[in-house]
Amino acid sequence: MSAITKEKKASIFAEFGGNEKNTGSIEGQIALLTEQINHISAHLQQNKKDFSTHRGLMAMVGQRKSLLTYLSKTNLQGYRQLIEKLGLRK
């Protein structure tokens, strides 16, 4: 069910992480998790009884929340730019 190819992952890290090889950047990791969360959410709208995928989705959301909290404490300006770019907070 992995819909994120190597090319898509590289483009996400190039856009948000500054470099496609910079896979450790917090911004890139958050953007990648957001992409995966959006894909899995679309899957769960079609398959409402897929509870194991729902559990994985909740784990990803928790991990993204932890990374966002860390980013907001260390780089508030970067945090605000990232959530605006990804459209996370309304």
Secondary structure by P-SEA (a helix, b strand, c coil): cccccaaaaaaaaaaccccccccccaaaaaaaaaaaaaaaaaaaaacccaaaaaaaaaaaaaaaaaaaaaaaaccaaaaaaaaaaacccc
